[in-house]
Amino acid sequence: MPETKELNSPADASVERWERETLEPVIKKRPERRQRFETVSLDEVNRLYTPADVEAVDFERDTSFPGEFPYTRGIHPTGYRGKLWTMRQFAGFGTPEETNARFKYLLEHGQTGLSVAYDLPTLMGYDADSPLSEGEVGKCGVAVSSLADMEVLFDGIPLEEVTVSQTINAPASVLLAMYLVVAEKQGADFRKISGTLQNDILKEYIAQKEWIYPIRPAMKLVVDTFEFCTRHVPKYNPISVSGYHIREAGATALQELAFTLRDGVEYVQWGVDAGLDVDEFVPRISFFFNAHNDFFEEIAKYRAARRIWSRVMRERFNAKSERTLQLRFHTQTAGVSLTVQQPLNNIVRVAIQALAGVLGGTQSLHTDAYDEALALPTDRAALIALRTQQIIAEETGVANTVDPLGGSYFIEALTKKMEDGALDYFEKIDALGGMVEAIEKGFPQREIQESAYQYQKAVERGDQTIVGVNKYSMEEEQGAVPILVINEEVRDRQVERLERAKSQRDSGAVSNALEKLKRAAAAGDNTMPATIEAVRAYATLGEICDALRDVYGLYEEPAF
């Protein structure tokens, strides 16, 4: 039983009476299942939440109405009554031809936006014919080495009409250039193109570890895309600040929230320092969050994110535009939660996680396929994942009202706890000099490592249950799950197209474009125009990244 405390309000007195008269007799006869109940983040959850837990939450100041500052209840007054979230399944595997076919398959079955997964060599800035690409071409995403690949990837897909998200970071400016040149070849108007580039290099140094250049020149490339898109592609989001990979690396929900938003603050500061207007470029910054298993914790995280962002933009950067204050985010269900054991259980996990994203007010959503712990998803598994979103949207009724859990004592208390914890992390990071300096000192990396370690210990003790893994396991799994296999012929086909593109291009134009890019990088100029020129000449991804490697060097992570 909790210790007796001084009663400060009628709410406290009511709780004390309930505990004494109703709770104690029941617990004496039938004790609770365990002494401590925790979230997935190992934070304790109280037995009951009452008005006493939300006395510090003021409705007008902290919660308010949908579409009004501080946007805790959502950025749109009508929620999903006006427009459903974008159903954006992440897809990419093998060759551009295969991924193009998957894109068209998903669009035909009701998907409303595309999301491109690139393979590891592409993410690291290497061409398919590089010795470092051996065994990885097309395996974890689609292989793209040059404009010729990008042309095939989006063949028959009108880029002026379809919104496309690209998950690429270290070489993001190069893939953006390829995307824009393909759109240009289609006759598209840059001012009408919409979509999102992940382009979040800070989280690579924190969590995902797919970097190329040292942190500071890499940040300069990000700011270059901000400036270019603000002037020439105004409907395009040049960055999606990603907490997803931070969470997948083992962070708690609070750490995901705090580090992601503080990364966003860092990008804004760098943009401001480069002379950009907050109210011009910040409205095109979007966010990308994880949806994990702890249903209420995730919903509170999303609500707190909107509240924190709006206040920081207004108070720290003196933002005036309402759109600058409004945090928009994409959600993906938690890949790290998927299990090889009893993989069909993953369908249930994904549905619950997706529902949390919807109840938290996400603008777009990706639902993982149940077979992704085994391999890239099959067509059937990807379709089930898409149907999961459609069932939530069309059959459950959760989209009929705005922020349906708003006002819940538990949700409001959790939202406040998330906000306070994130702001505490902000203070620690600011004291270190900012997020770049904090990363250089290893602060967020160590915090995540410790959280991942503690969670794994909790699983091994059985304090955290994973159904089918450390509880309700089966000696014999029932039925084999068909998986998508990417064979080594993919690399052969990609190398063949790469060689053909090189043989048909003007080598002198390529050399001149790459030299111009080096000069722009060395002079501190915006690199996007020179990158686009190199892409038009069919310089390859590897050649462009090598040119920048020559100027910026390579990043090597220190031991923390």
DOMI-81828 format. One record per residue (C-alpha): residue in three letters; x, y, z. Coordinates in steps of 0.02 Angstrom, whole numbers, padded with zeros to 5 digits, always signed. Layout:
ALAXYZ;...
// end
This chain:
MET+00000+00000+00000;PRO+00061+00178-00034;GLU+00119+00280+00113;THR-00008+00396+00194;LYS+00019+00575+00135;GLU-00046+00744+00185;LEU-00212+00776+00101;ASN-00203+00935-00001;SER-00368+00932-00096;PRO-00540+00850-00101;ALA-00471+00739-00240;ASP-00334+00675-00123;ALA-00462+00643+00013;SER-00571+00545-00108;VAL-00426+00436-00161;GLU-00378+00403+00021;ARG-00557+00351+00061;TRP-00566+00236-00092;GLU-00401+00154-00047;ARG-00454+00124+00133;GLU-00634+00069+00108;THR-00636-00015-00062;LEU-00460-00061-00114;GLU-00381-00130+00045;PRO-00511-00266+00079;VAL-00496-00331-00100;ILE-00305-00334-00100;LYS-00302-00427+00066;LYS-00407-00565-00011;ARG-00331-00562-00185;PRO-00161-00477-00206;GLU-00116-00395-00372;ARG-00020-00495-00501;ARG+00145-00408-00464;GLN+00218-00274-00354;ARG+00262-00152-00493;PHE+00177-00119-00660;GLU+00284-00037-00795;THR+00275+00031-00971;VAL+00385-00037-01109;SER+00504+00104-01059;LEU+00512+00030-00882;ASP+00422+00180-00805;GLU+00304+00137-00663;VAL+00118+00150-00696;ASN+00005+00197-00551;ARG-00142+00089-00503;LEU-00266+00229-00533;TYR-00264+00404-00605;THR-00383+00536-00538;PRO-00406+00726-00545;ALA-00265+00737-00417;ASP-00143+00680-00552;VAL-00188+00820-00671;GLU-00202+00966-00551;ALA-00047+01044-00632;VAL-00126+01030-00806;ASP-00223+01185-00854;PHE-00348+01157-00994;GLU-00328+01326-01081;ARG-00138+01331-01061;ASP-00090+01148-01088;THR-00231+01057-01176;SER-00348+01178-01263;PHE-00444+01137-01423;PRO-00390+01047-01582;GLY-00311+01166-01706;GLU-00265+01291-01570;PHE-00102+01324-01478;PRO-00017+01223-01404;TYR-00094+01092-01520;THR-00092+00953-01390;ARG-00256+00888-01462;GLY-00201+00898-01643;ILE-00157+01027-01775;HIS-00323+01013-01869;PRO-00489+01067-01790;THR-00581+00924-01877;GLY-00452+00786-01847;TYR-00485+00642-01967;ARG-00665+00697-01998;GLY-00598+00810-02136;LYS-00459+00700-02206;LEU-00388+00532-02155;TRP-00203+00509-02126;THR-00095+00466-02277;MET-00074+00277-02291;ARG+00107+00268-02343;GLN+00181+00092-02348;PHE+00372+00085-02347;ALA+00429-00014-02499;GLY+00589-00050-02590;PHE+00684-00207-02638;GLY+00790-00280-02776;THR+00794-00185-02939;PRO+00704-00021-02980;GLU+00589-00122-03095;GLU+00533-00235-02952;THR+00503-00091-02833;ASN+00410+00008-02967;ALA+00293-00140-02986;ARG+00266-00146-02796;PHE+00228+00041-02794;LYS+00095+00020-02928;TYR+00023-00132-02838;LEU+00004-00034-02676;LEU-00071+00118-02763;GLU-00197+00005-02851;HIS-00252-00065-02681;GLY-00285+00102-02597;GLN-00117+00166-02536;THR-00117+00356-02543;GLY+00070+00396-02539;LEU+00235+00311-02581;SER+00383+00283-02465;VAL+00549+00225-02537;ALA+00668+00107-02447;TYR+00845+00110-02519;ASP+00972-00029-02501;LEU+01125-00016-02390;PRO+01252+00030-02526;THR+01139+00173-02580;LEU+01119+00231-02400;MET+01308+00233-02382;GLY+01341+00322-02547;TYR+01413+00176-02646;ASP+01370+00115-02821;ALA+01314-00064-02855;ASP+01483-00106-02934;SER+01584-00054-02781;PRO+01674-00197-02691;LEU+01596-00129-02530;SER+01422-00163-02603;GLU+01454-00349-02625;GLY+01312-00454-02551;GLU+01202-00304-02508;VAL+01135-00241-02675;GLY+00945-00236-02669;LYS+00937-00334-02507;CYS+00863-00210-02382;GLY+00789-00091-02508;VAL+00797-00039-02690;ALA+00967-00014-02773;VAL+00994+00158-02849;SER+01163+00206-02920;SER+01120+00339-03049;LEU+00984+00441-03130;ALA+00953+00293-03246;ASP+00894+00190-03096;MET+00785+00331-03030;GLU+00702+00349-03200;VAL+00650+00166-03195;LEU+00598+00175-03012;PHE+00467+00308-03048;ASP+00419+00257-03224;GLY+00233+00286-03249;ILE+00213+00373-03079;PRO+00171+00559-03099;LEU+00280+00646-02970;GLU+00179+00807-02981;GLU+00027+00711-02918;VAL+00093+00575-02800;THR+00174+00622-02635;VAL+00334+00523-02607;SER+00437+00499-02449;GLN+00619+00447-02465;THR+00713+00366-02322;ILE+00891+00420-02356;ASN+01009+00521-02248;ALA+01196+00541-02279;PRO+01176+00554-02470;ALA+01003+00635-02458;SER+01046+00787-02562;VAL+01103+00675-02705;LEU+00943+00570-02705;LEU+00840+00729-02694;ALA+00932+00793-02848;MET+00895+00631-02941;TYR+00712+00639-02891;LEU+00696+00819-02951;VAL+00781+00783-03117;VAL+00661+00637-03148;ALA+00516+00754-03109;GLU+00592+00882-03226;LYS+00601+00752-03364;GLN+00416+00714-03334;GLY+00377+00898-03361;ALA+00328+00925-03179;ASP+00323+01096-03099;PHE+00445+01099-02952;ARG+00325+01214-02858;LYS+00191+01079-02861;ILE+00299+00931-02807;SER+00261+00868-02631;GLY+00344+00736-02526;THR+00472+00713-02390;LEU+00659+00678-02381;GLN+00716+00597-02219;ASN+00884+00688-02224;ASP+00907+00674-02034;ILE+01093+00653-02013;LEU+01099+00685-01826;LYS+01004+00526-01785;GLU+01132+00429-01888;TYR+01270+00479-01768;ILE+01155+00445-01621;ALA+01076+00280-01671;GLN+01072+00209-01847;LYS+01258+00233-01888;GLU+01240+00257-02077;TRP+01349+00410-02100;ILE+01477+00466-02228;TYR+01550+00637-02183;PRO+01597+00719-02017;ILE+01451+00797-01923;ARG+01475+00981-01963;PRO+01493+00970-02154;ALA+01351+00844-02153;MET+01243+00973-02065;LYS+01293+01100-02198;LEU+01223+00983-02332;VAL+01059+00974-02237;VAL+01047+01163-02228;ASP+01084+01171-02415;THR+00927+01068-02448;PHE+00826+01182-02332;GLU+00880+01335-02429;PHE+00856+01257-02601;CYS+00684+01184-02565;THR+00621+01344-02482;ARG+00663+01440-02640;HIS+00625+01313-02777;VAL+00519+01167-02710;PRO+00410+01253-02579;LYS+00285+01111-02553;TYR+00421+00982-02521;ASN+00480+00936-02345;PRO+00671+00935-02352;ILE+00687+00842-02188;SER+00592+00717-02082;VAL+00672+00721-01910;SER+00670+00539-01859;GLY+00643+00469-01687;TYR+00602+00301-01762;HIS+00781+00240-01773;ILE+00824+00312-01603;ARG+00685+00205-01529;GLU+00736+00052-01629;ALA+00912+00069-01556;GLY+00840+00044-01381;ALA+00785+00217-01323;THR+00636+00238-01209;ALA+00482+00331-01271;LEU+00540+00483-01174;GLN+00715+00477-01248;GLU+00642+00457-01422;LEU+00534+00611-01393;ALA+00671+00716-01314;PHE+00814+00676-01433;THR+00705+00690-01588;LEU+00633+00859-01543;ARG+00804+00923-01488;ASP+00874+00866-01655;GLY+00736+00969-01735;VAL+00784+01120-01631;GLU+00965+01097-01688;TYR+00915+01096-01872;VAL+00811+01253-01846;GLN+00957+01341-01760;TRP+01076+01295-01902;GLY+00950+01359-02029;VAL+00929+01522-01934;ASP+01118+01541-01920;ALA+01129+01520-02109;GLY+01011+01667-02131;LEU+00847+01575-02162;ASP+00682+01643-02098;VAL+00602+01530-01967;ASP+00428+01558-02035;GLU+00484+01515-02212;PHE+00578+01351-02189;VAL+00519+01275-02024;PRO+00341+01238-02087;ARG+00421+01113-02207;ILE+00508+01018-02067;SER+00414+00858-02025;PHE+00444+00722-01896;PHE+00444+00533-01896;PHE+00402+00436-01738;ASN+00396+00254-01686;ALA+00235+00170-01627;HIS+00284+00039-01498;ASN+00184-00084-01395;ASP+00137+00021-01243;PHE-00025+00094-01308;PHE-00053+00240-01190;GLU+00130+00289-01176;GLU+00140+00309-01364;ILE-00017+00417-01374;ALA+00048+00529-01236;LYS+00214+00545-01327;TYR+00133+00612-01484;ARG+00024+00736-01389;ALA+00175+00798-01290;ALA+00276+00817-01450;ARG+00153+00941-01523;ARG+00144+01040-01363;ILE+00333+01051-01339;TRP+00368+01098-01521;SER+00241+01238-01526;ARG+00306+01315-01366;VAL+00490+01301-01415;MET+00459+01378-01586;ARG+00365+01524-01508;GLU+00475+01554-01356;ARG+00648+01508-01421;PHE+00637+01563-01603;ASN+00500+01695-01593;ALA+00402+01610-01732;LYS+00246+01702-01789;SER+00166+01586-01917;GLU+00040+01460-01855;ARG+00113+01330-01973;THR+00284+01352-01894;LEU+00209+01307-01725;GLN+00118+01152-01789;LEU+00215+00989-01778;ARG+00171+00867-01918;PHE+00230+00688-01907;HIS+00233+00518-01991;THR+00221+00359-01888;GLN+00287+00184-01919;THR+00248+00034-01813;ALA+00395-00038-01717;GLY+00502-00155-01820;VAL+00602-00201-01665;SER+00444-00271-01584;LEU+00415-00399-01722;THR+00463-00578-01680;VAL+00526-00724-01783;GLN+00434-00839-01662;GLN+00248-00856-01702;PRO+00260-00719-01835;LEU+00072-00707-01862;ASN+00062-00629-01689;ASN+00146-00479-01770;ILE-00017-00437-01860;VAL-00096-00403-01690;ARG+00054-00302-01629;VAL+00051-00194-01785;ALA-00136-00161-01771;ILE-00121-00101-01591;GLN+00031+00006-01629;ALA-00054+00082-01781;LEU-00208+00122-01676;ALA-00097+00215-01553;GLY-00027+00319-01696;VAL-00202+00362-01755;LEU-00265+00406-01581;GLY-00109+00512-01560;GLY-00153+00612-01717;THR-00023+00558-01845;GLN-00026+00637-02019;SER+00034+00481-02108;LEU+00063+00301-02059;HIS+00161+00148-02111;THR+00112-00021-02043;ASP+00247-00155-02041;ALA+00213-00321-02123;TYR+00205-00473-02008;ASP+00349-00560-02097;GLU+00476-00419-02081;ALA+00570-00504-01939;LEU+00611-00638-02068;ALA+00639-00541-02229;LEU+00574-00399-02335;PRO+00384-00413-02348;THR+00295-00517-02478;ASP+00152-00440-02579;ARG+00026-00533-02470;ALA+00102-00474-02306;ALA+00114-00294-02370;LEU-00069-00299-02420;ILE-00121-00361-02246;ALA-00023-00217-02170;LEU-00113-00093-02283;ARG-00282-00172-02246;THR-00244-00150-02059;GLN-00241+00038-02084;GLN-00398+00034-02190;ILE-00493-00065-02058;ILE-00442+00059-01923;ALA-00498+00202-02034;GLU-00662+00129-02098;GLU-00726+00006-01967;THR-00675+00055-01791;GLY-00752+00228-01772;VAL-00593+00301-01698;ALA-00584+00432-01836;ASN-00757+00500-01797;THR-00703+00620-01659;VAL-00548+00725-01625;ASP-00425+00668-01491;PRO-00548+00544-01414;LEU-00433+00508-01264;GLY-00409+00691-01222;GLY-00464+00724-01043;SER-00419+00550-00982;TYR-00333+00572-00814;PHE-00205+00441-00866;ILE-00170+00515-01039;GLU-00158+00693-00977;ALA-00043+00645-00833;LEU+00068+00543-00950;THR+00073+00685-01077;LYS+00131+00806-00942;LYS+00261+00681-00880;MET+00327+00662-01057;GLU+00337+00850-01080;ASP+00428+00879-00916;GLY+00551+00737-00949;ALA+00591+00797-01125;LEU+00621+00976-01067;ASP+00739+00909-00933;TYR+00839+00824-01072;PHE+00837+00989-01170;GLU+00920+01076-01023;LYS+01057+00944-01013;ILE+01091+00954-01200;ASP+01091+01144-01200;ALA+01216+01140-01057;LEU+01331+01036-01168;GLY+01322+01168-01304;GLY+01187+01095-01415;MET+01146+00930-01499;VAL+01299+00925-01612;GLU+01412+00949-01461;ALA+01312+00823-01359;ILE+01334+00692-01496;GLU+01520+00729-01508;LYS+01529+00698-01320;GLY+01427+00538-01335;PHE+01285+00593-01221;PRO+01130+00529-01314;GLN+01224+00372-01368;ARG+01263+00324-01189;GLU+01086+00361-01130;ILE+01014+00245-01263;GLN+01141+00108-01229;GLU+01093+00105-01046;SER+00906+00100-01084;ALA+00929-00042-01208;TYR+01031-00139-01080;GLN+00901-00116-00943;TYR+00759-00169-01057;GLN+00851-00327-01111;LYS+00882-00371-00929;ALA+00695-00347-00894;VAL+00651-00466-01037;GLU+00774-00596-00976;ARG+00704-00584-00799;GLY+00528-00601-00867;ASP+00476-00431-00802;GLN+00437-00380-00981;THR+00335-00508-01076;ILE+00356-00544-01261;VAL+00219-00666-01310;GLY+00289-00816-01400;VAL+00468-00776-01346;ASN+00485-00777-01156;LYS+00305-00828-01121;TYR+00181-00939-01213;SER+00321-01007-01321;MET+00298-01163-01428;GLU+00425-01298-01462;GLU+00361-01322-01638;GLU+00308-01173-01741;GLN+00150-01204-01843;GLY+00170-01182-02029;ALA+00312-01103-02126;VAL+00293-00921-02177;PRO+00336-00887-02359;ILE+00469-00752-02373;LEU+00536-00639-02509;VAL+00710-00692-02565;ILE+00825-00569-02656;ASN+00953-00666-02757;GLU+01125-00610-02813;GLU+01067-00583-02992;VAL+01004-00413-02936;ARG+01181-00349-02924;ASP+01222-00414-03098;ARG+01072-00324-03173;GLN+01112-00163-03081;VAL+01295-00166-03133;GLU+01242-00195-03313;ARG+01129-00041-03312;LEU+01264+00061-03226;GLU+01393+00015-03358;ARG+01269+00056-03496;ALA+01232+00227-03421;LYS+01419+00264-03406;SER+01452+00212-03586;GLN+01316+00327-03653;ARG+01355+00485-03554;ASP+01472+00630-03592;SER+01624+00593-03484;GLY+01690+00770-03501;ALA+01525+00843-03438;VAL+01531+00723-03289;SER+01709+00774-03244;ASN+01668+00959-03258;ALA+01511+00940-03151;LEU+01604+00845-03015;GLU+01742+00976-03010;LYS+01611+01113-02996;LEU+01532+01019-02850;LYS+01700+01006-02762;ARG+01730+01193-02782;ALA+01556+01234-02714;ALA+01584+01121-02563;ALA+01758+01190-02527;ALA+01694+01370-02541;GLY+01546+01340-02425;ASP+01421+01377-02564;ASN+01253+01290-02578;THR+01294+01121-02656;MET+01120+01081-02726;PRO+01137+01169-02896;ALA+01303+01082-02931;THR+01234+00915-02871;ILE+01085+00931-02989;GLU+01202+00973-03133;ALA+01306+00818-03095;VAL+01150+00709-03088;ARG+01089+00777-03256;ALA+01256+00725-03330;TYR+01227+00549-03259;ALA+01365+00558-03132;THR+01335+00412-03015;LEU+01290+00416-02832;GLY+01462+00347-02787;GLU+01553+00475-02895;ILE+01458+00621-02819;CYS+01484+00558-02642;ASP+01668+00527-02678;ALA+01685+00708-02736;LEU+01614+00765-02570;ARG+01721+00639-02475;ASP+01874+00719-02555;VAL+01822+00888-02483;TYR+01743+00841-02317;GLY+01832+00680-02269;LEU+01753+00531-02181;TYR+01678+00516-02008;GLU+01749+00392-01885;GLU+01652+00366-01725;PRO+01757+00385-01568;ALA+01746+00259-01427;PHE+01628+00322-01292;
// end
